Amino acid sequence: MNTIWPQALPASRGPKYALVADIIRKSIENKSLEVGAKLPPVRDLAYRLGITPGTVARAYSILTDEGLVQAEVGRGTFVAPPMTPIVDDVWSRMSASAEGEGGDVSLFSPRLVDRGQVALLSEGLTRLAQSDPSTLLNYPTRDGARPLREAVARWLADLPLGPFDAEDVVITHGGQNGIGVIFQTVLTGPRPRILIEELTYAGFRRAGELMRADVQSVEMDEWGMVPEALDHAVRNGGAQIVCLTPEVHNPTGGHMPLERRKALVAVARRHDLQILEDDCYRVGEARVSCFRALAPERAWYVTSISKTLTPALRVGFAIAPQDRAAELRRAAEYGFFGVAQPVAELTRLLLSDARTPGVAARVRQGMAEYVRVAVNVLGRFDLVWDREVPFVWLRLPSGWRSAAFCRAAERAGVQIRSADEFALRDGLAPNAVRIAVNGQVSLDRFQDAMERLRGLLDNPPEQISV
């Protein structure tokens, strides 16, 4: 071990912890450090190199996240065996099992393909079981969640969110919980008012109802909420927050362009209206600036890993406007103390793993294969789709009403959602349905479900039913 270290660390513009990690990483790659070799204790190596113990500890943490070394309680830190290659065996078994069972195909909500995330989670659970026992014994704390917040900040670093760091990130129990925590932070008074688009994610309405809020819909077009309609709604009824899904509109799959976002920001500033951006359905790169970058003083942001890696962990991320992070943290801490430490640590391991970005890319590619099948079968109808959106939006042809079509589809063994589910109870919904991708059935079985829907579309009932 002594032979890999220089007399002093070479000059570098980067941080010293990254330089230490790089020296060890290269030594592992060229076999100067072999599997099982023990690294020096943190304090010993810090003394030898003339740096702080914290610098060495951070280098070791980075290498642990990369899977190159592993810490064993009471023994020390060792060079880890090579990582297990990511394979799709779990997904293959899942698909084969689902295909053999027969029965209905649920296309209510997106179900992700497994492109290695199950293997990563399995490895993470093993590492979690070997970690510091305090992870399994103590309450979550703000300091304890810092490594996860730092991992989230790195995960979101390329997003056009405006300035933020790990201290701005609040960990929640999924995106829906993030929406609820933001409402708890923002809304005041006995009957606050929330504004949503005519068609939108039903979770806005449900979270608002829990807060005893009045939820009002605002006119929208193909680009999202209409700024003039928002201005009119605020002038006539007042409101405290407007909820939007601009990057991937749920349920239509539309995208809000930059000019529309700027126009809505202008209205919000004129009326001192807060903005909540739900970005949970974006799986690729953001195409334009987020609301938090456009209106950093009033825009709240929430996302999760449910549509990119897995919904099973129920972990989401909320970010407040500038100078309001403390309020958001307080609402979360008062509500549930924090995300359970084992879940937080497992999520940190997942987001910090060098293989995870590649897995997420393969998940996107896998889901795009299902979208391609849906478009090939249903493309001659009025279909809105995007290869990186895990559902398609189908405007029904003459002869069908959405409720009747959903009932007929269910009788044919395919479960889909009517546009009515995305409107307020007394609102008007278009004659359309949302068809989600189910990556946990085989492509052949998914294609069969699409062909059953096409058969219904080609043969509407003689009498229109509702």
Steps between C-alpha positions, in 0.01 A plus 500: 500500500782743582639481147196660333529829687723790394704689760235773470179537307568644152374851426142498376228757439237260622414412860748285691241231580445445127876469446533242780205304359654511151836364622330206670267446202791479255691268732203264507466515121869418438499228768746679729223453754342156470162378619500468877785745559439707812520879475671693780282637780372847421713678758818312404464585132412862579817535712713338230371736228479813713126549447194493728327173602177639354666523158603134512159395634327673209733328250420162657126584486519577127680171431245312712215654299675390181524145632881497485552462875284374783499591868464221754393602848782452750749379237572784260470585130596248231522483120170349391448212254395604147138604475250247376403576139155644460271251325130478425437153647255635758305684234498191278362286781242766581384522139487124460300466821255775404455353153434157640236628742282650228219723621462875465773738393500807724585821316372727777844627609848457350687190609872512435712243323788364703825592330727439797344706779382186682858369507625837628236502772585141597868593532401807698293294742799272559726797567232654723487182709878525554501871583518685830236347735383849596335521156254236620454627855463878507256767394579683175672835548576797277874437524448131435316577176775731370675228292171427324430870441848535350435200274169654390670834428749317276217303336316824415812705424441525123139613542426868416363566848695811589750511789450238772708267712452207734362723776209596273393139441222355718453122483135387491304177477456520123382782278145504636627550853722778363193679365327466837798637691521798265129570552552484876781755466320742268128493574350719771151576624195278551406465129806561282461479122710288265500537121556204265463439127171369359664160460780409736643254749228411750750513786483881500129487576537228765781679682299823487193333646707371792593863568130600485580713197270603217640362175414690182582403143634747243463483123783336308596444138753275329788692670356479851328757722389816319658812662194722440279237662734481799490879537119494488477218755720681752323833455158344556570248772846550639744215545824422681663248267470368145598138423658410164660201325681687222775263386274198447137586543302230674279366341534645148877460462534860382798728561480863610735724295720765657291799387188356665690444822627859499146629442368299796785628719403857411143434616621334820722797583222745433276325754769372741403142413721202588579238231533126559674304224447123504780344293447135594421380145811639334737211425741666255676836496300816570439691178468852645551677832297386799269748672742520792766642266249744348342609829746407777311705757168311468542166320493166686628183337424133564622184330575136583669187366168319449497538121875470445622221731231360731183612681549234767724710728244783519766771503450848359688829501355846562685829456369834626545846351805693608495590870210265582686170539481519881119524487475193277740300720299593807173381342659165413665455840184591688299265281709181498845570652666384179524206264593174674878462524518163318295642210710816493826303498375261231398795284838665557680184390281480190545863393874499576577179310703567185280250311168667580498761217553218250220298657266800483586546132423134431170533686409791269596296196299202622189708564542663158473155341151466647403848384615402149272196509204713612562750218541228239164348594297812583684765298227553243272633774529840670794410722736728697828331590868550571760225518612625843151526650374172654141540379306606192193722478225379268216722382217264421337481157134568434274239653684461828468676834795469735314328784341247265832436327674434833229253599527322164880490531474350847266230370768431237761462774669842475475759777547866402407840642227731377564871460229551765747383767722802431227765524320647801183319596284773346740574214466418131742241364579429133408175336839340557690235697852462640677172424807438719794278414531175696862390467439200726321300232671382184497717188288234326240509774500880500454500123209260539339746744547784248341288227201431724458876547531553125228242444268700727588829329420349159163374620315765705157402641191573295357709781717750687505425872644702786 
